[in-house]
Amino acid sequence: MFRLGPPRKYVSVHAWHPISPRIIGYVEADSIDKIRLMPGRKYYMNRQSDFDSVGDFHRKFNLATSDTIELHLMDPDTFLYRYDFLLEELHELLKAYRARDIAGVADALADLVYVALGTAHLSGIPFDEVFAEVQRANMTKERAKGAGDGRSKRGHSLDVVKPEGWKAPDIAGVLAEHVRTRREAQLAAQPAGPGGIGPEVEAWPNGQSLS
């Protein structure tokens, strides 16, 4: 009898600060003891990501979570509901800024992240794995040399740009690996057929492609 293994988990590593701890990276939960940190500094691990926290919220209200549903595109009604929800929070952010309300800005940003992570759950997206891949790619970018830097699409000195040879995040690869490992675990958890082989499973749910 095989049991369904737990999904891959990532935890954030924080540099300790009495007021504002700084996230310095993400590691797989089972690799925490293998990472090297700078001696003489305090660190701690957040063993539950924000994505997991939003998952707890979804479970409380009987909403889907990424560990219980297949990767898929939401139906139009659900997508438009979440899209309008995100726009609502963006509007709240603008309204708070115009009112010079820093607490309102902070609240709107938190709500925006919350809704975005919830939308990922409803799509079955393994967000922590996706974020780790985006983080890898982003950390290899460069600061723009100024507003006139031709590489800046936004024409701003605060922009961060892609250097020559920059490697984009392989999101399709991350999702493909997620689907593969999830299906393998599901097959392992099922009794084998008469020939000793489990049921045939398509590589992608609902005939979708990420290419």
HUPEQUI-V343750 format. One record per pair of residues at least 24 apart in sequence whose ideal C-beta (glycine too) atoms are under 10 Angstrom apart, sorted by the first residue. I is the first residue (numbers start at 1). GAP is how many residues later the second one is. D is the distance in whole Angstrom. If there is no record, write none. Layout:
i & gap & d
I & GAP & D
I & GAP & D
This chain:
i & gap & d
1 & 187 & 10
1 & 188 & 9
1 & 190 & 9
2 & 183 & 8
2 & 185 & 9
2 & 186 & 4
2 & 187 & 5
2 & 188 & 8
2 & 189 & 9
2 & 190 & 10
2 & 196 & 10
3 & 182 & 9
3 & 185 & 8
3 & 186 & 6
4 & 63 & 10
4 & 178 & 9
4 & 181 & 5
4 & 182 & 7
4 & 184 & 7
4 & 185 & 5
4 & 186 & 10
5 & 176 & 8
5 & 177 & 10
5 & 179 & 9
5 & 180 & 5
5 & 183 & 8
5 & 184 & 9
6 & 24 & 10
6 & 61 & 9
6 & 179 & 9
7 & 59 & 8
7 & 60 & 5
7 & 119 & 7
7 & 121 & 9
7 & 122 & 9
7 & 171 & 8
7 & 174 & 8
7 & 175 & 8
7 & 178 & 9
8 & 118 & 7
8 & 120 & 8
8 & 121 & 6
8 & 124 & 10
8 & 169 & 9
8 & 170 & 8
8 & 173 & 7
9 & 38 & 8
9 & 39 & 9
9 & 40 & 8
9 & 42 & 10
9 & 43 & 8
9 & 117 & 10
9 & 119 & 7
9 & 120 & 9
10 & 39 & 6
10 & 41 & 9
10 & 42 & 9
10 & 116 & 9
10 & 117 & 9
10 & 118 & 4
10 & 119 & 7
10 & 121 & 8
10 & 122 & 5
10 & 125 & 10
11 & 34 & 5
11 & 35 & 6
11 & 36 & 5
11 & 37 & 8
11 & 38 & 7
11 & 41 & 9
11 & 117 & 9
12 & 32 & 10
12 & 33 & 7
12 & 34 & 5
12 & 35 & 9
12 & 36 & 9
12 & 37 & 7
12 & 38 & 9
12 & 116 & 9
12 & 119 & 10
13 & 24 & 8
13 & 30 & 6
13 & 31 & 8
13 & 32 & 6
13 & 33 & 8
14 & 28 & 9
14 & 29 & 7
14 & 30 & 6
14 & 31 & 7
14 & 32 & 6
15 & 26 & 6
15 & 27 & 8
15 & 28 & 6
15 & 29 & 9
16 & 25 & 7
16 & 26 & 4
16 & 27 & 6
16 & 28 & 6
17 & 25 & 9
21 & 25 & 9
23 & 112 & 10
25 & 107 & 9
25 & 110 & 7
25 & 111 & 10
25 & 114 & 9
26 & 102 & 7
26 & 103 & 10
26 & 105 & 7
26 & 106 & 5
26 & 109 & 6
26 & 110 & 9
27 & 105 & 9
28 & 100 & 9
28 & 101 & 9
28 & 104 & 8
29 & 99 & 10
49 & 68 & 9
49 & 78 & 8
49 & 79 & 5
49 & 82 & 8
50 & 60 & 10
50 & 63 & 7
50 & 64 & 8
50 & 67 & 6
50 & 77 & 9
50 & 78 & 9
50 & 81 & 9
51 & 62 & 10
51 & 65 & 10
51 & 66 & 5
51 & 67 & 9
51 & 69 & 7
51 & 70 & 8
51 & 74 & 9
51 & 75 & 9
51 & 76 & 5
51 & 77 & 5
51 & 78 & 10
51 & 79 & 9
51 & 80 & 8
52 & 65 & 9
52 & 75 & 10
52 & 76 & 8
53 & 61 & 9
53 & 64 & 8
54 & 59 & 9
54 & 60 & 6
54 & 61 & 9
54 & 62 & 9
54 & 63 & 4
54 & 64 & 5
54 & 65 & 10
54 & 66 & 8
54 & 67 & 6
54 & 73 & 9
55 & 62 & 8
55 & 63 & 9
55 & 65 & 10
55 & 66 & 6
55 & 72 & 9
57 & 57 & 8
57 & 60 & 9
57 & 61 & 7
57 & 64 & 9
58 & 59 & 9
58 & 60 & 7
58 & 63 & 5
58 & 64 & 8
59 & 62 & 10
63 & 55 & 7
63 & 58 & 7
63 & 59 & 7
64 & 54 & 10
64 & 57 & 6
64 & 58 & 5
64 & 59 & 9
64 & 60 & 8
65 & 53 & 9
65 & 55 & 10
65 & 56 & 5
65 & 57 & 9
65 & 59 & 9
66 & 51 & 10
66 & 54 & 7
66 & 55 & 5
66 & 56 & 8
66 & 57 & 8
66 & 58 & 5
66 & 59 & 6
66 & 60 & 6
66 & 61 & 7
66 & 62 & 9
66 & 63 & 10
66 & 112 & 9
67 & 54 & 9
67 & 57 & 9
67 & 59 & 8
67 & 115 & 9
68 & 53 & 9
68 & 56 & 8
69 & 52 & 8
69 & 53 & 8
69 & 54 & 8
69 & 55 & 5
69 & 56 & 10
69 & 136 & 9
70 & 53 & 10
70 & 54 & 5
70 & 109 & 8
70 & 112 & 8
70 & 113 & 9
70 & 116 & 10
70 & 134 & 9
70 & 135 & 4
70 & 136 & 7
70 & 138 & 10
71 & 52 & 7
71 & 53 & 4
71 & 54 & 7
71 & 55 & 8
71 & 104 & 6
71 & 105 & 10
71 & 107 & 7
71 & 108 & 6
71 & 111 & 8
71 & 133 & 8
71 & 134 & 6
71 & 135 & 9
71 & 137 & 8
71 & 139 & 9
72 & 50 & 9
72 & 51 & 6
72 & 52 & 6
72 & 53 & 9
72 & 132 & 9
72 & 133 & 6
72 & 134 & 6
72 & 136 & 7
73 & 50 & 7
73 & 51 & 10
73 & 132 & 10
73 & 133 & 8
73 & 135 & 7
74 & 45 & 8
74 & 48 & 6
74 & 49 & 6
74 & 50 & 9
78 & 41 & 9
78 & 44 & 6
78 & 45 & 9
79 & 40 & 9
79 & 43 & 9
79 & 44 & 9
81 & 38 & 10
81 & 41 & 9
82 & 33 & 7
82 & 34 & 9
82 & 36 & 8
82 & 37 & 4
82 & 38 & 10
82 & 40 & 7
82 & 41 & 9
83 & 32 & 10
83 & 36 & 8
85 & 26 & 9
85 & 27 & 9
85 & 29 & 10
85 & 30 & 5
85 & 31 & 9
85 & 33 & 8
85 & 34 & 8
86 & 25 & 10
86 & 26 & 7
86 & 29 & 5
86 & 30 & 7
86 & 32 & 10
86 & 33 & 7
87 & 25 & 10
87 & 28 & 10
88 & 24 & 9
88 & 27 & 8
89 & 24 & 9
89 & 25 & 8
89 & 26 & 6
89 & 27 & 9
90 & 25 & 10
124 & 51 & 9
124 & 54 & 9
124 & 55 & 9
124 & 58 & 9
124 & 81 & 8
125 & 46 & 10
125 & 49 & 9
125 & 50 & 7
125 & 53 & 8
126 & 48 & 7
126 & 49 & 7
126 & 51 & 9
126 & 52 & 5
126 & 53 & 9
126 & 55 & 10
126 & 56 & 9
129 & 42 & 10
129 & 45 & 5
129 & 46 & 8
129 & 48 & 8
129 & 49 & 6
130 & 39 & 8
130 & 41 & 6
130 & 44 & 6
130 & 45 & 8
130 & 48 & 9
131 & 38 & 10
131 & 43 & 10
132 & 37 & 9
132 & 42 & 8
133 & 35 & 10
133 & 36 & 5
133 & 37 & 6
133 & 38 & 6
133 & 40 & 8
133 & 41 & 5
133 & 42 & 10
134 & 34 & 10
134 & 35 & 5
134 & 37 & 8
134 & 40 & 9
135 & 34 & 8
136 & 31 & 9
136 & 33 & 7
136 & 34 & 9
137 & 25 & 9
137 & 29 & 8
137 & 30 & 6
137 & 31 & 6
137 & 32 & 4
137 & 33 & 8
137 & 34 & 10
138 & 24 & 10
138 & 28 & 10
138 & 31 & 8
140 & 25 & 9
140 & 26 & 6
140 & 27 & 7
141 & 25 & 7
142 & 24 & 9
171 & 39 & 8
172 & 37 & 9
172 & 38 & 4
172 & 39 & 7
173 & 37 & 9
174 & 36 & 10
175 & 29 & 9
175 & 35 & 6
176 & 27 & 8
176 & 28 & 8
176 & 34 & 7
176 & 35 & 10
179 & 24 & 7
179 & 25 & 6
179 & 26 & 7
179 & 29 & 10
179 & 31 & 9
180 & 24 & 10
